[in-house]
Amino acid sequence: RRRFLPNLQHHRFWVEEEKRFVRLRVSAKGMRIIDKRGITVVLAEIRRAGAKV
C-alpha cells in the first residue's frame, strides 16, 4: 500500500534578531509559510509549544 509522506527538508534560516542560523526540518509548504509570516514569528510559536530551537 502506498504511503504519502511529507516533503521534509533540512533547511538553515538566518534569524536577524539573534544574528545566527537555525536549522529546521520543515516541509516545502512550511518553508512557504516561513517566507510569508517571517522566521521570528514562526520561531516564537515553536518555542511557545515547548520545542528547543
DSSP file (Angstrom, degrees, kcal/mol; ACC not computed):
  #  RESIDUE AA STRUCTURE BP1 BP2  ACC     N-H-->O    O-->H-N    N-H-->O    O-->H-N    TCO  KAPPA ALPHA  PHI   PSI    X-CA   Y-CA   Z-CA
    1    1 A R              0   0    0      0, 0.0     2,-0.2     0, 0.0     0, 0.0   0.000 360.0 360.0 360.0 137.1    0.0    0.0    0.0
    2    2 A R        -     0   0    0      2,-0.0     2,-0.4     1,-0.0     0, 0.0  -0.501 360.0-154.9 -78.4 139.7    1.3    3.4   -0.9
    3    3 A R        -     0   0    0     -2,-0.2     2,-0.8     2,-0.0    -1,-0.0  -0.947   8.8-143.6-113.9 135.2    2.1    6.0    1.8
    4    4 A F        -     0   0    0     -2,-0.4    -2,-0.0     0, 0.0     0, 0.0  -0.864  25.3-170.0 -98.1 107.7    2.1    9.7    1.1
    5    5 A L        -     0   0    0     -2,-0.8     2,-0.1     1,-0.1    -2,-0.0  -0.680  27.1-101.2 -98.5 150.5    4.9   11.2    3.2
    6    6 A P        -     0   0    0      0, 0.0     2,-1.8     0, 0.0    -1,-0.1  -0.372  33.8-112.7 -68.1 150.4    5.5   14.9    3.7
    7    7 A N        -     0   0    0     -2,-0.1    21,-0.9     2,-0.0     2,-0.3  -0.572  48.1-175.5 -83.6  77.1    8.2   16.6    1.7
    8    8 A L  E     +A   27   0A   0     -2,-1.8     2,-0.3    19,-0.2    19,-0.3  -0.570   7.1 178.5 -85.1 138.7   10.6   17.2    4.6
    9    9 A Q  E     -A   26   0A   0     17,-3.0    17,-2.1    -2,-0.3     2,-0.6  -0.966  30.8-125.7-133.5 148.5   13.8   19.1    4.1
   10   10 A H  E     +A   25   0A   0     -2,-0.3     2,-0.4    15,-0.2    15,-0.2  -0.872  42.3 174.4 -90.1 125.8   16.6   20.3    6.4
   11   11 A H  E     -A   24   0A   0     13,-2.8    13,-2.7    -2,-0.6     2,-0.5  -0.997  28.8-138.5-140.1 137.8   17.0   24.0    5.9
   12   12 A R  E     -A   23   0A   0     -2,-0.4     2,-0.4    11,-0.2    11,-0.2  -0.827  20.2-166.5 -94.8 130.5   19.0   26.7    7.6
   13   13 A F  E     -A   22   0A   0      9,-3.0     9,-2.6    -2,-0.5     2,-0.5  -0.959  18.1-130.5-116.8 135.0   17.2   30.0    8.2
   14   14 A W  E     -A   21   0A   0     -2,-0.4     2,-0.7     7,-0.2     7,-0.2  -0.729  15.7-157.6 -83.9 127.0   19.0   33.2    9.1
   15   15 A V  E >>> -A   20   0A   0      5,-3.0     5,-1.4    -2,-0.5     4,-1.1  -0.904   3.9-167.5-107.3 105.9   17.5   34.9   12.2
   16   16 A E  T 345S+     0   0    0     -2,-0.7     3,-0.3     1,-0.2    -1,-0.2   0.868  84.3  56.7 -63.2 -38.9   18.4   38.6   12.0
   17   17 A E  T 345S+     0   0    0      1,-0.2    -1,-0.2     2,-0.1    -2,-0.0   0.827 117.7  34.0 -63.9 -31.4   17.3   39.3   15.6
   18   18 A E  T <45S-     0   0    0     -3,-0.5    -1,-0.2     2,-0.2    -2,-0.2   0.484 101.3-132.4-101.4  -5.4   19.6   36.6   17.0
   19   19 A K  T  <5S+     0   0    0     -4,-1.1     2,-0.3    -3,-0.3    -3,-0.2   0.893  72.1  93.0  54.2  45.0   22.4   37.1   14.4
   20   20 A R  E   <S-A   15   0A   0     -5,-1.4    -5,-3.0    -7,-0.0     2,-0.3  -0.977  75.6-105.1-155.7 165.6   22.6   33.3   13.8
   21   21 A F  E     -A   14   0A   0     -2,-0.3     2,-0.4    -7,-0.2    -7,-0.2  -0.719  24.9-158.7 -91.3 146.4   21.3   30.5   11.7
   22   22 A V  E     -A   13   0A   0     -9,-2.6    -9,-3.0    -2,-0.3     2,-0.6  -0.987  10.8-142.3-121.1 139.8   18.7   28.0   12.9
   23   23 A R  E     +A   12   0A   0     -2,-0.4     2,-0.3   -11,-0.2   -11,-0.2  -0.894  25.1 177.7-105.3 121.2   18.4   24.6   11.3
   24   24 A L  E     -A   11   0A   0    -13,-2.7   -13,-2.8    -2,-0.6     2,-0.8  -0.898  31.8-135.2-122.9 150.6   14.9   23.3   11.0
   25   25 A R  E     +A   10   0A   0     -2,-0.3     2,-0.3   -15,-0.2   -15,-0.2  -0.881  47.9 158.4-102.2  99.9   13.3   20.2    9.4
   26   26 A V  E     -A    9   0A   0    -17,-2.1   -17,-3.0    -2,-0.8     2,-0.1  -0.836  40.6-114.3-126.1 157.7   10.4   21.6    7.6
   27   27 A S  E  >  -A    8   0A   0     -2,-0.3     4,-1.9   -19,-0.3   -19,-0.2  -0.371  38.1-104.6 -80.5 168.2    8.2   20.7    4.7
   28   28 A A  H  > S+     0   0    0    -21,-0.9     4,-1.5     1,-0.2     5,-0.1   0.891 126.1  49.9 -61.3 -39.3    8.2   22.6    1.4
   29   29 A K  H  > S+     0   0    0      1,-0.2     4,-2.1     2,-0.2    -1,-0.2   0.879 106.0  56.6 -66.5 -36.7    4.8   24.1    2.5
   30   30 A G  H  > S+     0   0    0      1,-0.2     4,-2.3     2,-0.2    -2,-0.2   0.869 103.5  53.9 -61.4 -36.7    6.4   25.0    5.8
   31   31 A M  H  X S+     0   0    0     -4,-1.9     4,-2.2     2,-0.2    -1,-0.2   0.893 108.0  49.7 -64.4 -39.0    9.1   27.0    4.0
   32   32 A R  H  X S+     0   0    0     -4,-1.5     4,-2.0     2,-0.2    -2,-0.2   0.885 109.7  51.3 -66.6 -37.4    6.5   29.0    2.2
   33   33 A I  H  X S+     0   0    0     -4,-2.1     4,-3.0     2,-0.2     5,-0.4   0.907 109.7  49.9 -64.6 -41.2    4.7   29.7    5.5
   34   34 A I  H  X S+     0   0    0     -4,-2.3     4,-2.2     1,-0.2    -2,-0.2   0.897 110.3  50.5 -64.5 -40.0    8.0   30.9    7.0
   35   35 A D  H  < S+     0   0    0     -4,-2.2    -1,-0.2     1,-0.2    -2,-0.2   0.888 116.0  43.0 -62.1 -38.2    8.6   33.2    4.0
   36   36 A K  H  < S+     0   0    0     -4,-2.0    -2,-0.2    -5,-0.1    -1,-0.2   0.939 126.8  26.8 -75.0 -48.4    5.1   34.6    4.3
   37   37 A R  H  < S-     0   0    0     -4,-3.0     4,-0.2    -5,-0.1    -3,-0.2   0.742 111.9-108.9 -91.3 -25.6    4.9   35.1    8.1
   38   38 A G     X  -     0   0    0     -4,-2.2     4,-1.9    -5,-0.4     5,-0.2   0.104  17.7-101.5 103.6 141.3    8.6   35.5    9.0
   39   39 A I  H  > S+     0   0    0      1,-0.2     4,-2.7     2,-0.2     5,-0.2   0.839 117.6  58.1 -65.8 -34.0   11.1   33.3   10.7
   40   40 A T  H  > S+     0   0    0      2,-0.2     4,-1.9     1,-0.2    -1,-0.2   0.916 108.1  45.1 -64.5 -43.4   10.8   35.3   14.0
   41   41 A V  H  > S+     0   0    0     -4,-0.2     4,-1.8     2,-0.2    -1,-0.2   0.916 114.8  48.1 -65.6 -43.9    7.1   34.7   14.3
   42   42 A V  H  X S+     0   0    0     -4,-1.9     4,-2.3     1,-0.2    -2,-0.2   0.908 110.9  50.8 -66.0 -42.0    7.3   31.0   13.5
   43   43 A L  H  X S+     0   0    0     -4,-2.7     4,-2.7     1,-0.2    -1,-0.2   0.886 107.3  54.3 -62.7 -38.0   10.2   30.5   15.9
   44   44 A A  H  X S+     0   0    0     -4,-1.9     4,-2.2     1,-0.2    -1,-0.2   0.904 109.6  47.5 -62.3 -40.4    8.2   32.2   18.7
   45   45 A E  H  X S+     0   0    0     -4,-1.8     4,-1.6     2,-0.2    -2,-0.2   0.902 111.5  50.4 -66.7 -40.7    5.3   29.7   18.1
   46   46 A I  H  <>S+     0   0    0     -4,-2.3     5,-1.8     1,-0.2     4,-0.4   0.920 112.9  46.2 -63.3 -43.3    7.7   26.8   18.1
   47   47 A R  H ><5S+     0   0    0     -4,-2.7     3,-1.1     1,-0.2    -1,-0.2   0.869 108.7  55.3 -68.0 -36.2    9.2   27.9   21.3
   48   48 A R  H 3<5S+     0   0    0     -4,-2.2    -1,-0.2     1,-0.3    -2,-0.2   0.837 102.3  57.7 -64.2 -31.9    5.8   28.5   22.9
   49   49 A A  T 3<5S-     0   0    0     -4,-1.6    -1,-0.3    -5,-0.1    -2,-0.2   0.608 125.0-104.8 -74.7 -11.1    4.9   24.9   22.0
   50   50 A G  T < 5S+     0   0    0     -3,-1.1     2,-0.2    -4,-0.4    -3,-0.2   0.479  73.4 137.3 105.7   3.2    7.9   23.8   24.1
   51   51 A A      < -     0   0    0     -5,-1.8     2,-0.5     1,-0.0    -1,-0.3  -0.570  53.3-123.4 -84.4 147.9   10.4   22.8   21.5
   52   52 A K              0   0    0     -2,-0.2    -1,-0.0     1,-0.1    -5,-0.0  -0.794 360.0 360.0 -91.2 125.4   14.1   23.8   21.8
   53   53 A V              0   0    0     -2,-0.5   -30,-0.1   -10,-0.1    -1,-0.1   0.332 360.0 360.0-125.7 360.0   15.4   25.8   18.9
